[in-house]
Amino acid sequence: MNGAPPTPPRESRRSTRVPLRVVISVEGGQQDLTCEGETIVVNLHGALLNTAVPLAQGLKISVQVFLTGKRSGARVAYVDPGNSLRCGIELDHPQNIWGVPLPPADWTDPSAEKDRR
């Protein structure tokens, strides 16, 4: 034993985060939920959002980006315990629905990302 404390594992992101505010529409849930929201940070696999109504973790939703007109299925992966209107979503399929004009290099080919794992 060398006496050094163990090194905590580093969190690795699947794709680079980009700060971007775009208006979105969220639909889903069993109560025919529809609300508007805004992205805070986006990446190829999802986003951090502010929404008009709280969303439950695990909820399957559909997200439409007004700027691009693109839509994707997603899942609420995280709800901020201090702010129920802030949540993280994971897209069903990695894609740039956000309209990032010059996406980071790791956004260009989602299939290449699988090869790096």
N, C-alpha and C positions, 0 to 999 in steps of 0.2 A: 504494500500500500504506500503510495507516495504522499499522502496527506493533503493533496490538492483537492478542493471541492469539485464535484462533477460539473462539467460544462452543460448548461441547460440546452436542450435542443433548439435550434433556430427554426423559426417559422419560415417556410418557403411559400411564396406566392406562385400561383399557377400562371399568372400574367401580370404585367405591370399595371399599377393603378394610375389613373389620370384624373386630376381634379376637373370636374366638368359639371356645370349646372344646366340641365335640360328639363323641360316640363314633360311629364309623362302622365299616362292614364293607366290605372290599375283596375282589373276586373278579376273576379274569382270568388271562391268560397261558395258555400251552400246557401248563403243569404242573398245571393245576387249582388254581391258587393261591387260597387263602382266608385272610384274616387280619383282625384288628381294628386300628383305629387311632383317632386323635383329630385333629381340626382344630386349627390354631393361629390361622390367619387365613383368612377366607373372603371371596369376592366373587361377583358374579353369574356370572362366567366360570370359577371354579375355587376352589382352596384350597391352602394350605400345610399339609401333614400330617406327623404322626409315625405310623409304622406299626410293627407287631410284627416284620415281616420286610422286608428291602430290596426295593425295586421298581426295575426297570430303566427307564431313560429310553426313551420311545417305546412302552412297554407299554400296550396297550389294556386297560382295566379297567372294572368296574362298581362304583359306590360306592352304598352304602345308608346313610342317616342313621337311626339308631335313634330319635331324638327325634321325627322327622316321619314315618318310614316311607317316605319318598320315595327313589327310586333314579334314577341317571343313568349313562349311559356316559361314560367319560372317557379321557384319555390322560395318561400321566406325562410332563410337559413339562420337569421339572428334578429332578435328584437332587443334594443337598448333597454336595460333594466331601469335606467334613470329617465328615459324619454320614450314612451310607447309609440310615438309617431315617427321614430327613427328606426329603420330596419335594414338588414342586409339581405339581398336576394341572390340566388344562384340561377342563372339561365339554364334552360333545358339543354341547349347546345351552344358552345362557345361561339360568339359572333359579335361584330361591331355594329350593333343596332343603334348605338348612341350618336353616330355622326362624327366621330373623332377623325378629322381630315388627315392628320399625319400620325397614324397609330404607331406605338412602339414596335420594334422588330419582332418581339415575341407574340404579337397579335396577328401576324400575316398568315401563318399556316397552322391552324389548330391540330392537324394530324401530326405535324412535326413535334409538337409539344408532348404527345404521347410517347414518341420515340426517346425523349430525354429522360423519362422516368426510370 
